Amino acid sequence: MVEDYRTHPNLAKIKIVLVETSHPGNIGAVARAMKNMGLSQLVLVNPKEFPSQVASVRASGAADVLNDAQVVASLDDAIADCQVVVGASARMRKVSWPQLDVRQTAQLAMETVSADAQAQVAILFGREDSGLSNAEMDKCHYLAHIPTNPTYSSLNIAAAVQVFVYEFLMATDIKSVHQAEGYRHQLASAEQLEGFYDHLYQALQDIAFLDPSKNARFMRRMRRLFNRSQLDVKEIDILRGILTAAQRQSNQLKTLTQDRD
Amino acid sequence: MVEDYRTHPNLAKIKIVLVETSHPGNIGAVARAMKNMGLSQLVLVNPKEFPSQVASVRASGAADVLNDAQVVASLDDAIADCQVVVGASARMRKVSWPQLDVRQTAQLAMETVSADAQAQVAILFGREDSGLSNAEMDKCHYLAHIPTNPTYSSLNIAAAVQVFVYEFLMATDIKSVHQAEGYRHQLASAEQLEGFYDHLYQALQDIAFLDPSKNARFMRRMRRLFNRSQLDVKEIDILRGILTAAQRQSNQLKTLTQDRD
């Protein structure tokens, strides 16, 4: 984390994650846009070419952000310690996913990081040509789109990041509504959420609820529902406790049924 | 004026004026940013190199904006037909000038062009290295600055234009087109929610999870969790389906256990 320039502490909790960026010039321009708006955490998932002289030139005075960029091999590594994961994408009318515009995203992010001092928020930007894959979008709690001219909506990736980081800076005075309520535990990380979803998936099979042929769509629906509510670690514990109780009966039932055979 | 793509009529009344831009790549990136946000009027005052292949490449799908750009020899020619002239500049604390941020500028511009069908607004962007001269700022009715990290406030010119044109689009009613969400079913009524909570309470007892002495506090926690996510009617159906599946096993287990006694 870059600490050598003055910035709002909440901006330091926002990660900009670039997935398989092709052009190093774009990575440099993203670093510059980030530093201009006071952000410092840049994560590169499998960049095609990095480090790169072209990136450094485009970064201009943001060499520190570029030098401190974290390079990782998988998206999971990039977001494991993040409580809210947002995928930036062109608006898709047919995808049923919670969609936010940039201003709403910035508000959500600032509410999240001010509610929980440990919380971090990741904003994912996909490949220049093909964006994020479906599997990558499945890791997202929200999709965020930039309002655009409907007939020409494809922004350069650095321009897209510029709009997001500008809105983040504009939103820095937003406080969490939960802060006053003071009832929440630490928000669950993406890793803890995945653990819950795996457990749920298994438990739904154990209690003979889930039709495996419909799993992908069904689990996506469950993710949407629980991601919307921003589970905290205590709630994850409770929900998994309920699943375990249901599974315990399911095992007992299985044992008894086998006994009878 | 470019008319071949759908845009908000008020955006067509905003001129982006680039004064003595050095790098043709920046001109191309500005054209792209403008078209992305539905603007069409680009005016170049004494560009160093234009037309340019580099500009065309960076403009990507915004060749029409670039081709229709007006090249003029003086700033006066660029702004002669404009009612409001705003100079984009780094924030200058010692200059006594009406200063706006980008959002205020967009609001002012949209108010101006919707109040008067003939009105046009010019936003001036200076040279990459030295900005606008004092004589050029004297032609401005307002100065506008982009809020930034105070220790690194120098945006690339195309990035600066991107932030302005984004705010212009956000200030039109065009975004209302995007507002229809469409992915949610009808939100559950309070009565449907109560039905779900009753069902949950019973099922948690059936699967031997719930300690009755802690019911009130526990159920309050469950209510907070699910109320936060604003369940829709379809989600209520699914959640109750899961509860029913768990209860079915619980009943089978009870029957089998009684058989053995």
Interface residues (C-beta under 8 A of the other chain):
Chain A: Y5 R6 T7 A29 R32 A33 K35 N36 M37 G38 S60 G61 A62 R91 R93 V95 S96 W97 P98 Q99 D101 V102 R103 H145 I146 P147 T148 N149 P150 T151 Y152 S153 S154 L155 N156 A158 A159 Q162 V163 Y166 L169 M170 Y183 L204 I207 A208 F209 F218 R221 M222 L225 F226 R228 S229 Q230 L231 E235 I238 G241 I242 A245 A246 R248 Q249 S250 Q252 L253 L256 T257 R260
Chain B: Y5 R6 T7 A29 R32 A33 K35 N36 M37 G38 S60 G61 A62 V102 R103 I146 P147 T148 N149 P150 T151 Y152 S153 S154 L155 N156 A158 A159 Q162 V163 Y166 L169 M170 I174 K175 V177 H178 E181 G182 Y183 L204 I207 A208 F209 F218 R221 M222 R224 L225 F226 R228 S229 Q230 L231 E235 I238 G241 I242 A245 A246 R248 Q249 S250 Q252 L253 L256 T257 R260
